[in-house]
């Protein structure tokens, strides 16, 4: 994920938080951090699975 993509996602999360009644900046930031942590975990899991698949794939066998 590129930084510009992360910023767009962060802005959308803040807008969604405000729309859901999280007018308090601290609440919006907590929601943002939670969702960014989730994105990071998904990204790391995807990288791990991709590495695992590439290690187990051997077209010569």
C-alpha positions in Angstrom: 0.0 0.0 0.0 1.3 3.4 -0.9 1.3 6.3 1.5 -1.2 8.2 -0.7 -3.6 5.2 -0.5 -3.2 5.1 3.3 -4.0 8.8 3.6 -7.1 8.4 1.4 -8.3 5.5 3.5 -7.5 7.5 6.7 -9.6 10.4 5.5 -12.5 8.2 4.7 -12.3 6.5 8.1 -12.4 9.9 9.8 -15.4 11.0 7.7 -17.2 7.7 8.5 -16.4 8.2 12.2 -17.9 11.7 12.1 -20.9 10.5 10.2 -21.5 7.9 12.9 -21.4 10.5 15.6 -17.8 10.4 16.6 -17.5 14.2 16.6 -14.8 14.0 19.3 -11.4 14.0 17.6 -10.0 11.4 20.1 -12.7 9.0 19.3 -12.2 9.4 15.6 -8.4 8.9 16.0 -8.9 5.8 18.0 -11.1 4.4 15.3 -8.5 5.4 12.7 -5.7 3.7 14.6 -7.7 0.5 15.1 -8.6 0.3 11.4 -5.0 1.1 10.3 -3.7 -1.7 12.6 -6.2 -4.0 11.0 -5.0 -3.1 7.6 -1.4 -3.7 8.7 -2.3 -7.2 10.0 -4.1 -8.1 6.8 -1.2 -6.9 4.7 1.3 -8.8 6.8 -0.8 -12.0 6.6 -1.1 -11.6 2.8 2.7 -11.2 2.5 3.2 -14.3 4.7 0.8 -16.4 2.7 2.4 -15.3 -0.6 5.9 -16.1 0.7 4.6 -19.5 1.9 3.0 -20.3 -1.4 6.1 -19.3 -3.4 8.3 -21.5 -1.2 6.0 -24.5 -1.7 5.6 -24.0 -5.4 8.1 -25.9 -7.5 7.2 -26.2 -11.2 10.0 -28.7 -11.8 8.7 -31.4 -9.5 
